[in-house]
Amino acid sequence: MIIVDRALQERAAQKRPIRVGMVGAGFQGSGIARQILLSVPGMRLCAIANRTLDKATACFAQAGIEATPVHGRDALAAAIREGRAAVTEDAILLAQCSEIDVLIEVTGTIELAAQAILAAIKSGTHVVHMNAEVDGTVGPILKQHADAAGVIYSFSDGDQPGVQMNLIRFVRGIGLRPVLAGNIKGLHDPYRNPQTQQAFAERWGQNAAMVASFADGTKISFEQAIVANANGFRVARRGMLGPDFSGGDPSSPLIPVEECLPHFQPYLENADEGLVDYVVGARPGPGVFVIGITDDERQRHYLNLYKMGPGPFHVFTTPYHLCHFEVPTSVARAVLFNDPVLSPAGGPSVGVVAMAKTDLEAGTIIDEFGGFHAYGVAENMDVVRAERLLPIGLALGCTLTRAIRKDQPLTFADVSVPAGRLVDRLYQEQESRFATASHPASQLQEVPA
């Protein structure tokens, strides 16, 4: 926020606000809209696209602004030029609008998100998103398209991957080498589903399947995968180590995350690359941590003096993540400083693959993230390619061609893929560009055009 706040104040004084369009008006989208409209100088939320207009309209109404439904490119552009808040059902229309500087994507979808993000990139518009699922599936190729177009493609600060990346940059900045980036969770149960999470979702006004994806490990797998892909990190094993200190009881006393170090240290001492992982039942939650190392004995002496332990491994933490509150800062970083919070560094090093949540019969159509059929786990891409594992971001909507037992991974050979999806074409393009020599593009799964 330091530096960014003054830059935004200057844009406000110049009456040149950053012009923002947003796709998605759900729980997080509503919070982002409220934050921009009521608390951020130098930034203007111009338009929102959502499948249901009433939710988009309600985002503006909470700030006392009456929004105008628009249809067509000219009507949208005119509304933005004239300073009128606009809403539309057409995400691609908004993504392609030349009157906005940046598109915030916050739908939680895969196919629609990929379409909107790619349309914005091809229109020369920066993209800031909160969609770890699309980034963990086809983020590296979207970043390549963004680089070619000269725009920023970035995950957002405020959510745990962005907070981890900020902390990684801090650790590097003081001269240590980050060797593990970690997420702190209160619950992990791969068999949670929308039914088990319904009461919690209703209490907080959230979608039950989305909440279930937090509990069943799919979300944390995507979050850690995109941190890995931004840094060239890996996972120690399929699903990560994930030491659980809760005893299965989220209300149990929390241990300091520093006490988790012995569970990771054997995997770090001879590792050539950094790792991503998580813990359950530690504090500060729901924060993040980064383990850094230095061989400089004098610097270790100073760190020990400053209560960071004797080393050589030192644990740094951020005790919170504030989601929508910090999205505008990410927008400003992208537009004003060309500084992505987090984006893929190259090809993917970690993917998220689909595992059967229960015994599945042939003919089953895989449902949503956090649904009744599958959960996601993080796996190193060399294994994903060697075993032809099915990314869960591609699995949704696929039909099983044979029965799969509970807790077994799905492969491309197990499903028929719906025709005509952009996300499949992007994944194939991504693999064609980044697959290792041992798994050339000619061996990759073909998907329908």
N, C-alpha and C positions, 0 to 999 in steps of 0.2 A: 504493500500500500504506500510506503514511503516512495517519493518521487512521482508515482502515479497520481496521488491525490493532487499535487501541485499542477501537474500537466492537465488534469481534468478541470481544475479551477481556471487555468489559463484558457482552455477551450470554451468554458462557460463565459468568461469575460469577453472573449472574441465573438461570442454568439455563433460559434461553429461547433455545435455538439456532434459527437460521434453518432451516426445514424444506424440504429439497430433494428433488424428484423428478427423475429423469433418463430421457430417451428415447434409447436407443442405448447399446450396450456393446461397441463395436469398439475400435480402437486408441486413439483419443482418449478415448472414454468410459471405458475401463479406467484411463487415466492420471488423468482427472478424479476418478473414484471413489477411487483410491489417495490423491490429494492431499487430498481432503476428509476421508476416513476417518482418515488418519494424521497430517495436518499442520495442520489448520485448527480452532482453537477456535471455539466459538460457532456452529457450523454442523453440521447433521446430514443425512447422505444417508439418506433414509427408504426410498426405493423406486426400482427401475429397471425400465423396460419395454424388452423386446427381443424380436425375433421368435424367437430361440432362447434358452430359459431358462438353458441351461448357461453361456452367456457372461455373462448378468446375474448368475447365482449366483457365478461366478468373480470378478466385480468385488468382491463383498463378501468372498469367501473369502481374497483376498490380504491382507486386514486381520484375518483370523482370525474373521470373522463368518459365522455360518450364516444364510442367507436362507430365508424361507418363501414358497413359491409361493402366490399368492392368485388367487381367481376371484370377481369381483363387487365392487360398490362397497362394500358393508358389510364384507366381509372385508378389503379394502384399508385402509379407514378404521380398522378395529379394530386391525390390525397396527401402523399408524403411531401410533395413540394409546397402544398398549401398549409402544411402543419396540422392536418387532421389525422387523428388516430384511425388506422384501418385494420379490418379483420377480413380474412378470406379462408375458404376451405381448401384452397389450392396451394400446397406447400411448394410446388415447383415454380409456380407463378411468383411467389415471394422470393424464392432462392435466386431467381434470374433477374430480379429487379435491380436496375442500375442506380436507383436512388438510395440504396443502403450501403453502408461501409462494411458491415459485418453481419453474418447470420449466426444466431445462437440456435443450435439444434438440441432439443431436450425432449424427444418423443419416447425414448426407450425402445424404439423399434429397430429392426434391421433393414428390411427392404426399403421402406419409406425414407429412413434416415440416410441410407446410401444414395438414394436418388436425389434427395434434397442437397446433401453435402456436395455431391459431384456436380450438380447443376450450379450451385453457388461458386464452386471453384472455377468451373469453366466460364462463368460470367465475371471472373476477376474479383470476387468478393471473399474476404477473410471468413474463416469458419472457426467458431469456438463452440465446443459441445460438451455435454455431460453424459455421453453415450459410450461407456466402456465396452459394451457388447459389440457395437459396430466397429470400434477401433481395434478390439481384440480379434476381430474376424478379418477385416480388410483395411485396417488403418494404414499399414505400410504402403499399399498401392495408392490409397487416397492421398497420403503425404507426397508421393511421387508426382501425382497430378497437380497438387498444390504448388510444389516446387517449380514445375514446368510453367504454371500460370503466374508465378511470382506473388503468391498470396500465402498467408499463414493458415495452417491447419493445426488446431491445438485442442487438447483436453483442457478442462477448466480447473482452476484453483478452487479450493473449498471442498471438493470431494477428495477422498483419501488418496487416490493416485497423484493428483496435483500437489497435495500437501507433502506426500513423500518426495516428489521431485524437487520441491522447494528445499526440503531438508537435505536431500542428496547434494544439491548445489551448495548449500551452506557448508556441509561437511567437507566437500571438495575445496571450497573456498578458504577454509582454515588449514588446508594442507594435509588432510587425512584422505585415505582411499576408502570409499564406501564399498563394503563387501557383502552387505545384506540390507535390503529394504523390506520393512515389515509392516503389517497391518494388525491392528488389535481389535478383536471381536469378542462379543459376549456369548455367542451361541453358534454352534455348527452341528447340523443334523441333516444329512443328505436326503432324508425321506420326508422332510416337511413339504407341504403342498398348500394350495389355496384354502382348503378346508381347515387345516390345522392353524393357519395364520389369519383366519377371517376376523376373529375378535380383535386382535392387535391392529389389523389394518383399519377396521371400523373406528377404533379409538383414535387413531391419528389421521384419519381421512385419506388413507392410502389404498392402493390397489393390492388385493390379497395375493395375487400371483407374484407381483413385484416384491412384496415383503417375503414371500416364500423363497424367492431367488436369493435374498440376503441370507436366509437361514440355511438353505441347502448347499451353500458353498459355491453356487454358480457365479454370483456377483463378485465375491472375493477372488475367485479364480480369474475372472476377466480383469478386475482391478490390478491384480499382481502381474498378470500377463502383459498389460500395457506399460507398467513400470519396467518390467524386464525388457520389453521391446524398445523402450526409450534409452536403455543403458547397455544393451547387449548382455543382460543377465540371464540366468537359467533357473530351473527348479532342481532341488536336490533329488526329488523323486516325483513320480506321478501323484498329483494331488497336493504336493508340498508336504513338509514335515508337520506343521500345524500342531505343536504341543498344546494340549488342553489341560488347563489347571482348574477348570470349573467343576469337574466331577459330574458333568451333565446337568448341573444346577446353576443357571444364570445368576441366581441371587447369592451364590457362595462368595466368601471374601476374595478379593482380588490381590494377586501378588504383584510387586513392582516388576515391570517388564525387564529390568536389568537382571533379575534372577533367572530369566529364560536363557541367558547367554550360554550356559553350559550345554543346552540342548542343540544349539546351532554350531558351537565352536568346532567340534570334530569335522564338520563339513566345510569349514572356512579356512582351516589352517593350511591346507595344500591346494586350495581351489585357485584355478587360473582366472576364473570369471566370478563376478558377483552373483548372489542369489536373491530371489524374492521368496517371501514366506509370510506366515502369519502366526499369531498366538490367540488362544481363547482363554478368557478368565484372568487377564492381566490388566494392570493400570499403567498409564492413564488411558482409559477407554472412553469413547471410541477414537483414540488417537492413532498415531503412527510412530514408527521408530526406524532408525538407521544405525547399523553397526559400522563403525569406521575403524581403521587400523593405521598406525604409524610405527615405523621402525626407529624414529628419532627419540632416543632415550631422554634427552633434555625436554622435548615437547611433551613426552609422556609424564615427566615429572611435574610440569606445569598443569597438565590436565588432571593429574591426581590431586594436586593442590586445590584445583577448582571443583573438586568433588565428582570427577568423572571416572574415578577408579584407576587402578594401577596400569591397566592396559595389558598387552598391546591392543586389545579390542575395547573400544569405548562405545557406549550406547547413548545415542541422542534421541530425544523424543519431541514431538509436538502433541500437546494434550487434547486437541480438539480438531474437528473439521466442521466448517460452518456452511457448507453447501451453497445455497443460493446467495448468501450474503457476499461471497467473494467472486462470483461470476463476473460482475461488472469490472473488477480489477483485471481479470483475465482478458476481457474485451479490450480494455485500455492498453494493456501490455501488447496485444497483437496489433492493434491499429496504430498506436502512437510510437511504439518502440520495436516493432517487428520481433517481439520476444514471445515465442510460444511457451506456455506453462509446461506442457509435456506433449511430445509427438514422437513417432517412431524414428529411431536413428538410422534405420536401413531396413533390411529384411527382418521378418519376425524370428525371434529366438525361442519364444514360448507361444503356444496356442492353447485354446480351451476346447476340449473334446467332450462328446456326449457319452454319458453313462446311463444305463437303464435304471430308473428309479424303482421299478418293480418288474416282474416277469411280463414281457410284452409279446403279444401275438402278431403274426403276420397280418398285414392289413391295417395295423395301427398307424394313425397319422400323428406324428409327434406334435404336441401342443406347445404352449408358450413357455418362456423362461419362468422357472419356479412352478411349473405345472405338475401334472400327475405322471408324466412319462419319463422325463430325463432330468439329470442334473449335470453340471459342467465341472470338469477338473482341469487344472493346468498341467500341461505336458510339454517337454522340450520338442522343438519342431523336427529335429532329426528323427525322433521316435514317431511323431505324428506321420511323417512322410514314409518311414520304413514300414509302418504297420497300416498305412492308409486309413488312419483314424478319421472319423467324421467330426469336424468342428460343430459344436452345438449351435453356433450362429448360422450354419447352413442347415442344421437338422430340422429346425422348426418348419412344419408344413410338409416334410418328407414322409413317404409311406414306407413302412417296413415290408420288405419282401420275404422275410423269414422271422421266426420267433427268436427273441433275445432274452437271456436269463437276467435276473436282477443283478445289478452291479457289474455287468459286462459292458465293455466299450462298444460303441457302434462304429462300423466302418462304412466306407462308401459302397462296398459290396452288399450291405444289408438294406439299402434303401433305394427307392426311386425318387428322383429329384423333380420338383415341379418345373415345367418349362418356362423359359422367358424371364427368369429373375436376374436382375442386375447384379445382385450380391454374388451369385455363382460365377458370373463372367468376371467380376472384379477379383474374386478369389483365384480363379484360373490364371488371370493376368498376373496377379501377385506371385503365384507359384512359378509361373514361367520366367519371371524376372529374377526371383530370389532363391529358387530351389538349389540345393547343393549339387556338386558334380556327381555325387553318388545317386542322386535322385533327379535326373534331368527332366525337363518339361515334358518330353515325349512319354514319360512314364506316369505322368500325373493323371488324376481322375478327370475325364472329360465330362462336361456338364452341358445340358441343352442350351442352345443359343436362344 
